[in-house]
Amino acid sequence: MSAEQKSKPKAKSKSRDRQDHRAQLKPPDGTLGLQVVHPRAAGIDVGNEEHWVAVPGDRDAHPVQSFGCFTRDLQEMADWLVQCGIETVAMQSTGVYWIALYDILAERGLRVFVVNAQDTRNLPGRKTDIRECQWLLKLHTYGLLRNSFRPEEEILVMRTYWRQRHIADASRCIQHMQKALTQMNVQLANAISDISGSTGQAIPAAIVGGERDPQVLAKLRDPRVKASEATVAKSLEGNWRPELLFVLKQELESYQTFRNKIAECDEQLRQHYQTMEAKADPQLLAPVPRDKRAHGNVPAGFDLRDELFRATGVDLTAIDGMNVLTAQTVLAEVGSDMSCFPTEAHFVSFPGLRPRNKISGGKVVGREKRKSKNRAGLALRLAAGTLLKSETCLGAQYRRLRTRLGAPKARKAMAGRLARIIYRMLKHGDKYVDKGREFYEQRYRQSQIRLLTKRASELGLQLLHSA
């Protein structure tokens, strides 16, 4: 062996490089790297009737105390924490019991960490309220708990109004009305597509009022209904059972009540939008496309698209698959301030749209299938499903993913893609521009050619392809 060969260093394998990289991540002193991050911390075990609070042992002679749930008790708790010199507090997001406590502690200048209960469930030993608050204190002191995202106050007010809309209650009333009509063999749903429209509400109202003649009832149809008057009259021949008429009457009245309540929520939402800072003039908005005109449960008292543009400065409805209801749901759940998320990956993870891979030995050994109840994530999944027949760049990408991964995984992946676009638009104020289906297909073709060329080169072959 020559001297040149002896002096030449050996090339490291990929596994050796990976080991060296992992070794650099370990603390040089060989410890676990635990440091006191929050020295003036407290842990609170939130409950319905009482809250258990733990502070460091050097802060008070009785470091663990119990407080009631009334407002005066919460104020006494805040006074005690301030007296002990506490600066940060960690508590679990238990139901809605933590909200009032959060507001009082925040008013006193304490920094409150609302942590996920799944991050603190590995409590050693027997679980009690006293040990729970002490365990929260220990974890929070060493910085092992992550603070949950909570939007700013004006977004919380908007979220309350938007969630209060009784859409699900009104939908249940429609279902019960249709069930009562079907039991009477009044097949109105087979003649018109939606019984919540003008025709679908006028005919049941006349039936409840005492009208039974099918010809008279059929004259109440809207001229835009595709079914003829004779077809509608034929569908209105039933047995008119009195108990089912009673059910129809009650559900019709309940539906009108919920519609009025929805209108009241929409009015409160409109007034709240007027108090928000304007970031853009709605007159700069481009005309709404025909396929994205307002329909369904869109507020009727004002133009929601204009208010969204005025409050955010960008037109989220320009994204393919996004309508005004989806954009409003995302804004009400997340807000428009993207500075709360360090990266777009954090933003995608909040609504549960990021894959949660389990990695062991450098390989993906499984994927955590956690059901997400986040409303923004659900809205984006539904928006992604509408891209199936879209002749756009996102539509082409969704169809390819749907063929390769299946519908559920493709919807989640495209919902994450929509979330990334929303993050960039709200973060940088960019406009969404669709590059078209042809652009995506050409880019995908070039990527496949590069991949095949690389594989052929590894096998000592040459790939020949035509332009």
C-alpha positions in Angstrom: 0.0 0.0 0.0 1.5 3.4 -1.0 1.9 6.3 1.3 -0.6 8.3 -0.6 -3.2 5.6 0.0 -2.3 5.4 3.7 -2.7 9.1 4.2 -6.0 9.3 2.4 -8.9 9.4 4.9 -11.7 6.9 4.7 -15.1 8.2 3.6 -17.6 8.1 6.4 -20.8 6.1 5.8 -24.2 7.6 6.2 -24.9 5.8 9.4 -21.6 7.1 10.9 -22.6 10.7 9.9 -25.9 10.2 11.6 -24.3 9.0 14.8 -21.9 12.0 14.8 -24.8 14.3 14.3 -26.7 12.7 17.2 -23.7 12.9 19.4 -23.5 16.6 18.8 -27.0 17.0 20.1 -26.1 15.5 23.5 -25.1 17.9 26.4 -21.3 17.9 26.8 -21.5 17.4 30.5 -23.4 14.1 30.2 -26.5 15.4 32.2 -30.0 15.5 30.9 -29.7 19.2 30.2 -32.5 20.1 32.7 -32.2 23.8 33.7 -34.6 26.0 35.7 -36.4 28.0 33.1 -39.2 29.5 35.2 -37.9 29.9 38.8 -40.9 31.9 39.9 -43.5 29.4 38.7 -46.8 27.9 40.0 -48.9 24.9 39.0 -52.7 24.8 39.2 -54.9 21.8 39.0 -58.1 23.2 37.6 -61.4 21.7 38.7 -65.1 22.4 38.8 -65.5 23.2 42.5 -62.0 23.9 43.6 -58.5 24.6 42.3 -55.3 23.3 43.8 -52.3 25.6 43.5 -48.6 24.7 44.2 -45.7 27.1 44.5 -42.0 26.5 45.3 -41.4 25.5 48.9 -39.3 28.6 49.6 -42.1 31.0 48.6 -44.6 30.2 51.4 -44.9 28.1 54.5 -47.8 26.3 53.0 -46.8 25.8 49.3 -49.9 23.9 48.3 -53.3 25.4 48.9 -56.8 25.0 47.7 -59.2 27.7 46.5 -62.8 27.7 45.5 -64.3 28.4 42.1 -66.2 31.7 42.9 -64.8 35.0 41.7 -63.8 36.1 45.1 -61.9 32.9 45.6 -60.1 33.3 42.3 -59.1 36.9 43.3 -57.7 35.6 46.6 -55.7 33.0 44.6 -54.3 35.8 42.4 -53.4 37.9 45.5 -51.6 34.9 47.1 -49.6 34.2 43.9 -48.6 37.9 43.6 -47.6 37.9 47.3 -45.4 34.8 46.7 -43.6 36.6 43.8 -44.9 34.2 41.1 -44.5 35.3 37.5 -45.6 32.3 35.4 -48.5 29.9 36.0 -49.1 26.5 34.3 -52.5 24.9 34.2 -54.3 22.4 32.1 -57.0 23.3 29.6 -59.8 21.5 31.5 -63.1 22.1 29.8 -64.1 25.8 30.1 -63.2 26.0 33.9 -59.8 27.6 33.2 -61.1 30.6 31.2 -62.3 32.7 34.1 -59.2 31.9 36.1 -57.0 32.8 33.0 -58.6 36.2 32.7 -58.2 37.1 36.4 -54.5 35.9 36.5 -53.7 37.7 33.2 -55.2 41.0 34.6 -52.8 40.7 37.6 -49.8 40.6 35.2 -49.1 36.9 35.5 -48.0 34.9 32.4 -50.4 32.0 32.1 -49.4 28.8 30.3 -52.4 26.8 29.2 -50.9 23.4 28.5 -52.3 20.3 26.8 -53.4 17.6 29.3 -51.8 14.9 27.2 -48.4 16.4 27.9 -48.8 16.0 31.7 -50.7 12.7 31.9 -47.6 10.6 32.9 -47.9 11.5 36.6 -45.8 8.9 38.6 -47.6 7.2 41.4 -51.2 7.6 42.5 -53.0 10.5 40.9 -54.4 13.1 43.3 -55.2 16.8 43.0 -52.3 17.7 45.3 -49.8 15.7 43.4 -51.2 16.9 40.1 -50.5 20.6 40.8 -47.0 19.7 42.2 -46.3 17.7 39.0 -47.4 20.7 36.9 -45.1 23.0 38.9 -42.1 20.7 38.4 -42.6 20.3 34.7 -43.2 24.0 34.2 -40.2 25.0 36.3 -37.8 23.1 33.9 -39.6 24.3 30.8 -41.0 21.0 29.8 -44.5 22.3 29.0 -45.5 24.1 25.8 -48.0 27.0 26.0 -51.1 26.5 23.9 -52.1 29.0 21.3 -54.8 31.5 22.3 -55.7 34.3 19.8 -56.1 37.9 20.7 -59.2 39.3 22.4 -61.0 40.7 19.3 -60.6 37.3 17.6 -62.0 35.6 20.7 -65.1 37.8 20.5 -65.5 37.0 16.8 -65.1 33.3 17.6 -67.9 33.5 20.2 -70.3 35.1 17.8 -69.4 32.8 14.9 -69.7 29.6 17.0 -73.0 30.7 18.5 -74.8 30.6 15.2 -77.3 27.8 15.5 -76.6 26.2 12.2 -76.6 22.6 13.5 -79.8 23.2 15.4 -81.5 24.6 12.3 -80.3 21.6 10.3 -81.8 19.2 12.8 -85.1 20.9 12.5 -85.0 20.5 8.7 -84.2 16.8 9.1 -87.2 16.4 11.5 -89.5 18.2 9.1 -88.4 16.0 6.2 -88.9 12.9 8.3 -92.4 13.9 9.3 -93.3 14.7 5.7 -91.9 11.3 4.5 -93.9 9.5 7.2 -97.0 11.1 5.8 -95.9 10.0 2.3 -95.6 13.6 1.3 -92.6 13.2 -1.1 -91.8 16.9 -1.4 -88.0 16.2 -1.0 -88.1 14.2 -4.3 -89.6 17.2 -6.2 -87.4 20.0 -4.9 -83.7 19.8 -3.9 -83.8 21.7 -0.7 -86.8 22.1 1.7 -85.0 24.9 3.5 -85.6 27.3 0.5 -88.5 29.5 -0.2 -90.7 26.7 -1.8 -89.7 24.2 0.9 -90.8 26.6 3.6 -93.9 28.0 2.0 -95.6 24.6 1.4 -95.1 23.2 5.0 -96.3 26.5 6.4 -99.5 26.2 4.3 -99.9 22.6 5.4 -99.6 23.6 9.1 -102.1 26.4 8.4 -104.7 23.8 7.3 -104.3 23.6 3.5 -104.6 20.1 2.1 -105.3 20.5 -1.6 -102.2 19.5 -3.6 -103.1 21.8 -6.5 -103.3 24.8 -4.2 -100.1 23.9 -2.4 -98.3 23.4 -5.7 -99.0 27.0 -6.8 -96.7 28.1 -4.0 -93.6 26.8 -5.8 -91.0 29.2 -6.8 -90.8 29.7 -10.6 -87.1 28.8 -10.5 -87.9 25.2 -9.3 -87.1 22.8 -12.1 -89.9 20.4 -11.2 -93.2 21.2 -12.9 -96.3 22.3 -11.0 -98.0 18.9 -11.8 -95.0 17.0 -10.4 -95.0 19.1 -7.2 -98.8 18.5 -6.8 -98.3 14.8 -7.3 -95.7 14.7 -4.5 -98.0 16.4 -2.0 -100.6 13.6 -1.8 -100.3 12.2 1.8 -102.3 10.7 4.6 -102.1 13.8 6.9 -101.8 12.0 10.2 -102.5 14.5 13.1 -99.6 13.5 15.3 -97.1 14.0 12.4 -98.7 17.3 11.6 -98.1 18.3 15.2 -94.4 17.4 14.8 -94.2 19.3 11.5 -95.7 22.4 13.2 -93.3 22.3 16.1 -90.2 21.8 13.9 -91.3 24.6 11.6 -91.6 27.0 14.5 -88.3 25.9 15.9 -86.6 26.4 12.6 -87.9 29.9 12.3 -86.7 30.6 15.8 -83.2 29.4 15.1 -83.2 31.4 11.9 -84.0 34.6 13.8 -81.2 33.8 16.3 -78.7 33.3 13.5 -79.7 36.7 12.2 -79.1 38.2 15.6 -75.6 36.6 15.7 -74.9 37.9 12.3 -75.8 41.4 13.4 -73.5 41.2 16.4 -70.7 40.0 14.1 -71.3 42.9 11.7 -71.0 45.4 14.6 -67.8 43.7 15.8 -66.2 44.0 12.4 -66.9 47.7 12.5 -64.7 48.0 15.6 -61.7 46.2 14.0 -58.9 48.1 12.4 -59.2 48.4 8.6 -56.1 47.0 6.7 -57.5 47.5 3.2 -60.3 49.1 1.3 -63.0 46.7 0.1 -63.4 48.7 -3.1 -60.1 47.2 -4.2 -61.6 43.8 -4.3 -62.0 42.1 -7.6 -65.5 41.0 -8.5 -66.4 37.6 -7.0 -66.3 34.7 -9.5 -69.6 33.1 -10.4 -68.6 29.8 -8.8 -67.8 31.5 -5.5 -71.0 33.6 -5.0 -72.4 33.7 -1.5 -74.8 30.8 -0.8 -75.8 28.5 2.0 -75.5 29.9 5.6 -73.7 33.1 4.6 -74.8 36.2 6.7 -77.4 38.1 4.7 -77.2 41.4 6.6 -73.8 42.5 5.2 -71.1 41.4 2.7 -68.9 39.1 4.7 -66.3 39.0 1.9 -65.8 42.7 2.1 -65.4 42.6 5.9 -62.9 39.8 5.7 -60.8 41.7 3.2 -61.0 44.9 5.2 -59.9 43.2 8.4 -57.1 41.0 7.0 -55.9 43.0 3.9 -55.9 39.9 1.7 -58.6 38.0 -0.2 -58.6 34.5 1.2 -61.6 33.6 -1.1 -59.3 33.8 -4.1 -57.7 30.5 -3.1 -59.1 27.6 -5.1 -61.5 25.7 -2.9 -62.0 28.4 -0.4 -65.3 30.2 0.0 -66.3 33.0 2.3 -67.6 30.6 5.0 -64.3 28.7 5.1 -62.3 31.9 5.3 -64.4 33.2 8.1 -64.1 30.0 10.1 -60.3 30.0 9.8 -60.1 33.7 10.8 -62.4 33.2 13.8 -60.4 30.2 15.0 -56.8 31.4 14.3 -56.9 35.2 13.6 -54.8 37.2 11.2 -51.7 37.7 13.3 -49.2 35.1 12.1 -46.5 36.4 14.5 -47.8 33.9 17.1 -46.5 31.1 14.9 -42.8 30.9 14.4 -43.0 29.0 11.1 -45.7 27.9 8.7 -45.2 24.3 10.0 -46.4 25.5 13.5 -49.4 27.0 11.8 -50.2 23.8 9.9 -49.8 21.8 13.1 -52.3 23.9 15.1 -55.4 22.6 13.2 -54.1 19.1 13.1 -53.1 19.0 9.4 -49.4 18.0 9.9 -48.4 14.3 9.8 -47.4 12.9 13.2 -44.8 10.3 12.3 -43.2 7.9 14.9 -39.5 7.6 14.1 -37.3 4.9 15.5 -33.9 4.0 14.2 -34.1 6.7 11.6 -37.2 5.1 10.0 -40.9 5.9 10.2 -42.4 3.0 12.2 -45.9 4.3 12.5 -48.2 7.3 12.3 -50.2 8.6 15.1 -53.9 8.8 14.1 -55.3 11.4 16.5 -58.8 12.7 15.7 -58.7 16.5 15.5 -61.8 18.5 16.6 -60.3 21.8 15.4 -62.9 23.7 13.5 -60.4 25.4 11.2 -58.9 22.0 10.3 -62.3 20.6 9.5 -63.2 23.5 7.3 -60.0 23.2 5.4 -60.5 19.5 4.9 -63.9 20.2 3.4 -62.5 22.9 1.2 -59.8 20.5 -0.1 -62.5 18.0 -1.1 -64.0 20.5 -3.5 -60.8 20.5 -5.6 -61.6 17.1 -7.2 -63.0 18.6 -10.4 -61.1 21.9 -10.3 -59.0 22.7 -13.4 -56.4 24.5 -11.4 -52.9 23.8 -10.0 -54.3 22.8 -6.7 -56.9 20.6 -8.3 -54.3 18.7 -10.4 -52.2 18.2 -7.3 -55.2 16.9 -5.3 -56.2 14.4 -8.0 -52.6 13.0 -8.1 -52.5 12.7 -4.3 -56.0 11.1 -4.3 -54.9 8.5 -6.8 -51.7 7.7 -4.9 -52.8 8.0 -1.2 -56.6 7.7 -1.2 -59.2 10.3 -0.5 -58.8 10.8 3.3 -55.0 11.2 3.3 -55.2 13.4 0.1 -57.8 15.7 1.8 -55.5 16.1 4.8 -52.5 16.8 2.7 -54.3 19.3 0.5 -55.8 20.9 3.6 -52.3 21.4 4.9 -51.3 22.9 1.6 -54.2 25.4 1.9 -53.1 26.2 5.4 -49.6 27.1 4.1 -51.0 29.4 1.5 -53.2 31.1 4.1 -50.2 31.6 6.3 -48.1 33.1 3.6 -50.9 35.5 2.5 -51.6 36.7 6.1 -47.9 36.8 7.0 -46.5 38.7 3.9 -49.7 40.2 2.4 -49.2 38.3 -0.9 -52.0 37.7 -3.4 -52.9 34.2 -4.5 -52.3 33.6 -8.2 -53.3 30.3 -9.8 -50.7 29.0 -12.3 -53.1 26.5 -13.9 -53.3 22.8 -14.3 -50.8 22.7 -17.2 -48.1 24.3 -15.0 -48.4 21.7 -12.3 -48.5 18.8 -14.8 -45.4 20.1 -16.5 -43.5 20.6 -13.3 -44.5 17.1 -12.1 -43.3 15.7 -15.4 -39.9 17.4 -15.0 -39.5 16.1 -11.5 -40.2 12.5 -12.6 -37.7 12.8 -15.4 -35.0 14.0 -13.0 -35.8 11.1 -10.6 -35.7 8.5 -13.4 -32.4 10.0 -14.7 -30.8 9.7 -11.3 -32.0 6.1 -10.9 -30.7 5.2 -14.3 -27.3 6.8 -13.6 -27.0 4.8 -10.3 -27.5 1.6 -12.4 -25.0 2.7 -15.0 -27.6 3.3 -17.6 -28.6 6.4 -19.7 -32.2 7.6 -19.9 -33.3 8.6 -23.4 -36.4 10.7 -23.6 -38.0 13.0 -26.2 -38.9 16.6 -25.5 
